[in-house]
Amino acid sequence: MVMSENMAEICKDKDTFPCNSQNAIELVSLAICAGCLSLVMVFYLLIKLKQHERGNDLMNKICDQIKSGARSFLKTEYTWLSIFVAVVFVILLVVYTIDPPGKDRTDGIRYAGVFLAGAVLSASAGWLGMDVATDANVRTTQAADKEGLAVALRVAFTGGAVMGFTVVGLGLLGVSICFYLLTLGYGDDVTNSETLILAADSLAGFGFGASSIALFARVAGGIYTKAADVGADLVGKVEMDIPEDDPRNPAVIADNVGDNVGDVAGMGADLFESFAGSIIAAVTLAEGSAPHVALPFWIAGGGILLSMVGFFFVSAKDGANQKQLMMALHKGTVVSSVGVLGYGAVIVYYLFGNVAHGWMIYGCIAIGLVAGIMIGQVTEYFTAYEYWPTRSITEAGVTGPATVIIQGLGIGMISCVFPVIIIVVTILACNTLAEGYGIAMAAVGMLSTLGVTLATDAYGPIADNAGGIAEMAELPARVRETTDALDALGNTTAATGKGFAIGSAVLTALSLLTAFKQKSGVTGVDIDDPVVLSGMLLGAMLPFLFAALTMLSVQKAAGAIIVEVRRQFATIEGLREGTAEADSDTCVRISTQSSIEEMILPGLYAILSPITIGFLVGPRCLVGLLGGSIASGMMLAIMMANAGGAWDNAKKYIEIEGACGGKGTVTHKACIVGDTVGDPFKDTSGPALNILIKLMSIISLVIAPILKKSPGDWEVYYYGFIPMGIMLIGTALVWFFILSKEVDISQDFGTKDVENKGDEQPVDEAEKPVDEAK
């Protein structure tokens, strides 16, 4: 079917909204109202959260340290990102003023302006969500101590919901208002399809801004959190044999800070971009038809309202087990999803009438929504310790850490099968029903309940922090048992959220790829075309390069943390015995500096690779690049996220349920090693791949109008030399000033300290477990 012909036929015989509307504000009115109500919901949640107590002075001190460290990191990161945003703003302004996609030289202002709006709103969503999460953690600890499991769950979920509704509120408001302002610039006459087409083309800049912030926030936050986590675990739990989150460990505060900057701010920016990107893709593929332009805005707006309803269905009873806790969270998602199905049918009938084409699009929305739920369920099966895959990893620990790693990798690889089948069926079904626009609407449907879905994901870091505060504040053991139960649930919801994010990223990226083909003039792509095949090979390589760089960055940053933690245990008198206070600020500073430095190179490759290939080789090669990156990026992201989540919960299965002899056994230590390997898998490299494939797709869409004017595939277009030169120079500079600086983690501070002091204790006395001293 040809979408534009169907749109014309639908509007010809229909005199209701939006076919007879003259003003674009009618197309986005519901979305603007829903976005405003979402922010009202955020204020309501903040009031509810403030009603819960913060605990004693020591708990508040620890909480304030975590919040201060998180703010310090984001301030440093945003300072550097502001320079990047300013440079790109000027480039877009100049390029699209000199060589506008249309005939209007004010296009430069439009592209640059919406880019700036996307970047600012994405950064704001991450900051606000993180700031509330660092306040909700101590309130969750206090609730676990004084009021029990049910109230603690509610407090943590409320903190996560602030992140969820902030993201969807700012995202929908930003996209809707920017789209309306763009139509004003092009005439605001929605009966003229050219107005809507030009506005949709410019809206790609909003996605570019949001994707850029999301990439750096996810990469830097992921490196930060896992460097601190790995450093704290390897020295604390493995070398010193002290409990997790022990206040004597200098890296514990940095570890808790990392949970917020990586898993709250980073994930929020990631899904902000997915949410906005799915709407942008659908609007672009609507080809200027008012009903098709209005539909994604209205579905997203209704989804926000129904997510608010779903929030109030989340509750559990004291003494609930993991399965009951998971069902408590699922209730909110199920209620919201069922509501969207009913609401979507009403909206489709209102916009399109009782015609087959409209119901086909509704089918795509429903398929996307169901696909998201199914991917979440599959991810839960492979990562929750109630099921065989994760338990098999625990049992493999009986024979040592090597078999834990082998089993975890195998489980992660197998876990790719079912999500891929679900996505393939979704793509084929939606393509049959409504072609590229149907696939884009499937992504909108999948993300329509993001408000409550993201709340269940952001809940996890809050519960994790609550457990850390309970340990560092030396609260009764029952409090830590309660927070550990919430934390184990959080590991599963985080893994489920990552699966959901991967699925939505693939659908969004594929929709953006379709839009890029349209805007760049690529009419057909043959797999046996050497140009296309070369692009596919390069694209398939990029996720592996990206994952490798982020993994190596975690290893290097963790090495610096390890050296510092060892130094403090050796040089601060009384730290091992618990009579002196650790210098947590130094570890926070090391993690911040390392993560900011290490995010540069992956960011350069992600942003400049599609620009270089697009201009130097041509749009057909760039189509292959995007296709190859989507395919390999999805596989690698699923494998890394699920393997990491399963390793983490295999350890939790021992610690919470007492499996295989419980804590302190050889099996437990083997699973700790697996968890340490899985940390950068699930929280750094895997999640960042979602943004990689979306960012490259949205950048390609932004440059598509220029590529359409390029001389041809194999004729060098001079623009291409600029990004290629920046990549080469940037790589050389980063390598010389940052990557070439190796960290020596072999320093034995403990031995040197004992020898220098002339202590009569034997050297290995320093390596005794310190639980007795505590």
HELIX and SHEET records of a PDB file:
HELIX    1   1 MET A    3  LYS A   12  1                                  10    
HELIX    2   2 ILE A   25  LYS A   50  1                                  26    
HELIX    3   3 ASP A   57  ILE A   98  1                                  42    
HELIX    4   4 ASP A  107  LYS A  146  1                                  40    
HELIX    5   5 LEU A  149  TYR A  186  1                                  38    
HELIX    6   6 SER A  193  ALA A  232  1                                  40    
HELIX    7   7 ASP A  233  GLU A  239  3                                   7    
HELIX    8   8 VAL A  252  ASN A  260  1                                   9    
HELIX    9   9 VAL A  261  GLY A  266  3                                   6    
HELIX   10  10 MET A  267  LEU A  285  1                                  19    
HELIX   11  11 ALA A  290  PHE A  311  1                                  22    
HELIX   12  12 GLN A  322  PHE A  352  1                                  31    
HELIX   13  13 ALA A  356  THR A  383  1                                  28    
HELIX   14  14 TRP A  388  ALA A  396  1                                   9    
HELIX   15  15 GLY A  397  THR A  399  5                                   3    
HELIX   16  16 PRO A  401  ILE A  414  1                                  14    
HELIX   17  17 VAL A  417  LEU A  447  1                                  31    
HELIX   18  18 LEU A  450  MET A  472  1                                  23    
HELIX   19  19 ALA A  477  SER A  520  1                                  44    
HELIX   20  20 PRO A  530  THR A  571  1                                  42    
HELIX   21  21 SER A  584  GLU A  598  1                                  15    
HELIX   22  22 ILE A  600  LEU A  616  1                                  17    
HELIX   23  23 PRO A  619  GLU A  657  1                                  39    
HELIX   24  24 ALA A  659  GLY A  661  5                                   3    
HELIX   25  25 VAL A  666  PRO A  680  1                                  15    
HELIX   26  26 PHE A  681  SER A  685  3                                   5    
HELIX   27  27 GLY A  686  LYS A  708  1                                  23    
HELIX   28  28 TYR A  718  GLY A  720  5                                   3    
HELIX   29  29 PHE A  721  VAL A  734  1                                  14    
HELIX   30  30 TRP A  735  LEU A  739  3                                   5    
HELIX   31  31 PHE A  749  LYS A  757  1                                   9    
HELIX   32  32 VAL A  763  GLU A  767  5                                   5    
END                                                                             
